[in-house]
Amino acid sequence: MSKSNIEEINRNIYDFKNKDEYDYKIKKGLTREIIEEISKQKGDPDWMREFRLKALETYNKLELPTWGPDISELNMDEIATYVRPKTNISSSWDDVPDDIKDTFDRLGIPEAEKTSLAGVGAQYDSEVVYHSMKEELIKQGVVYTDMETAVREYPDLVKDHFMKCVPVADHKFAALHGAVWSGGSFVYVPKEVKVDIPLQSYFRLNSPESGQFEHTLIIVDEGASLHFIEGCSAPKYNKVNLHAGCVELFVKDNAYLRYSTIENWSKNMLNLNTKKAIVGKNAQMDWVSGSFGSKISMLYPMSILNGEGAKTEYTGISFAGAGQNLDNGFKVVHNKANTSSVVNAKSISKNGGKCTYRSLVRIGENAKNSKSSVSCESLMLDDFSISDTIPVNDVRNDDVEISHEAKIGKISDKTIFYLMSRGISEEDAKAMIVRGFAYPISKELPVEYAVEMNNLINMELEGSIG
Amino acid sequence: MNNIKINETPVRTSRNFRINNIEIDGTSFDSEIGEFNNVSLVGNSEAEVSDFDLTFGLGELPINQIKKNANQKIRFDIKNKTDKDYKAFFEFDKDNFSLVDNIEIVADEETKGTVIIKYNSDSKIAAFHNGLIRVNAKSGSKIKIIIVNLLNNLSINLLSIDNCIEENANICYSIIDFGGKMSITNYYSNLIGDLSENRINTLYLGSENQRFDLNYIGELRGKNSKINIDVQGALGGEAKKNFKGTIDFKKGCKKAIGSENENCLLLTDKAKSIALPMLLCSEEDVEGEHSSSAGKADNKELFYIMSRGFSLKEAMKLLVRAKFNKTIESIKNEEIREEIIGEIEKRL
């Protein structure tokens, strides 16, 4: 028998919480003293300490967005921006404390590492607790480590790239990130090295009334290739948690990067994340994104096509249930000739959830012979949910082909009738149709994640009928 | 200069995208408006225009100017069961260069009518036009409205349109938007009645430094209501266009259908086009779709036409004519059709 509403759904896999134990938790709020203390606790070099303080100044000058979901409930005075777990970074799961290891076991991370990943990073609250990579990649010169180690061991590489793709002044939460960032992953793939098996970082926020501000910096050098997977989850608390991470991707000439995300934050999370990629000559950047969790999400990955012949693809799905407002989308700026972008975005709203697809396609004056194709589909599963599409297409030269299509509607009664006439229940018929709707996204994911996504869809849908 | 922001979109997006509104010189609304007498009217009513409050409109200053200082107040009462033409033609010249017009069209139940509103200007006059067209289409009425803006490229053209469409009523617009160094339109339809319908076919043609800002909003409330927005344009010179189209399915508009299509032909590499085709949806049982495209003329088509002895310029004109043809041909008045075709020739 189907359950009657989403709140009854068993989210044990994600919603279990550990005792709020930590080695150090900074006091709540955002002041110069707090930033200085975070910097001290993390042992930052001077340049990073200065960087954080300047970012704080920028944060204080910038306004909150005047568009999108209402985030007025976010009170930075109630958020602890740095929580250090009771462990140091380790390269063996045996050295990770039992309660934290148990968390990642339940999320299936060590198992996935054994079977299908070339490397894993695991962050718990503000610090990375586990990081390891296959020996053969180390021999090829691939670097996959936590950001703090990268700041210490690869200072020039980090200085040249850190918050250069996402400048601190980009928006208020980029500035916040610059001031309080902690944890995250650093990847460098040397020229012509092809990393065939994905690397994965998993981010878990356990501490209540806190924020996670991990920084992911990936440099895929000329002719190299990489598939990077990011997963994230958190248990549910009564007060809001904040995620304001930052992902900076540098895809050099002729390189390839695929960045896949399954985001399943708890439904008290404000997910105000920033992701950008700078794509070089004849390089390709592909984004695959599944967004299921969060109370409010404002997430618009961006590709900046700076090299001639650069390509990007975005394939994404958002699924908003009760109490969720997922304002997601994609931005692409074509700056050079012969560049192309393909966007395939889908959204599903139900139980009063709100999905918004918000996007920008900008084709600049110099992007001659560039092409962009955007397709956007929204599915409404009941008559009290909301689905909006807000795309901007900005064309600044005549030698382009740009097309945008969007559709909005419900599951066809005829299709349900057809499936039911073949002996399938209404509930199963709907789930089958929704899985078919999401298939173009799930087929782009590694099989384990496609299965997880289908499970999430099943889990979400269970409450939607009856 | 005292810049003000007008023509706000119903839902804002990032300020960096530069499409939420448009800035214009606000001093135009402070200055004294003289008389405007060069107008020819057919079928207008003696009745006064009614008071109003708008859901949208261009903005506070332009709308207040119309409320307080309109120098033309025109009302058309449509009472015929068979189609009849109503006209308001405005000619700007050196003695009539500022027009603030308040036009009200009221179509009684089960009536039919075609209203043609046209703005022309002397080629040397920097005209100022701030207008409002309000339409109340009562149950079962079928109204066609043709708006032709052929002002010169020195002028400013501001237009707010506000429609209320009742049960089973239908308003069909043809909007020819060619004139003005700046032409800004705010179009709003409230499809309040079940089975109400609204079709909008717009053509814009930009050259030199013209700037267009078109903000079309349709709110569907009635069951089985329907809106179709089709905007076709061509931009030459350094012309720039913002198209903002919003179809908003309100809760309860079951079986409503909304579609919008915007296509921009870029004739030069200095022309710029921004489109924001929005769909907002709070009702499940609807069909909504939009499409938007932009690009230059198809080389194969140009080659084919030029292989028949036409120059590149002539071939371009032919392509623009072909693109605009469906909307132009839908205008029954031959004189107006010829005038529009002549303008395309002249402006390209």
Interface residues (C-beta under 8 A of the other chain):
Chain A: P65 T66 W67 G68 R358 L360 E365 K368 S378 M380 L381 D382 D383 F384 S385 I386 S387 D388 T389 I390 P391 V392 N393 D394 V395 R396 N397 D398 D399 V400 E401 I402 S403 H404 E405 A406 K407 I408 G409 K410
Chain B: V11 R12 T13 S14 R15 F17 I19 N20 F249 K251 K254 C264 L266 L267 T268 D269 A271 K272 S273 I274 A275 L276 P277 M278 L279 L280 C281 S282 E283 E284 D285 V286 E287 G288 E289 H290 S291 S292 S293 A294 G295 K296
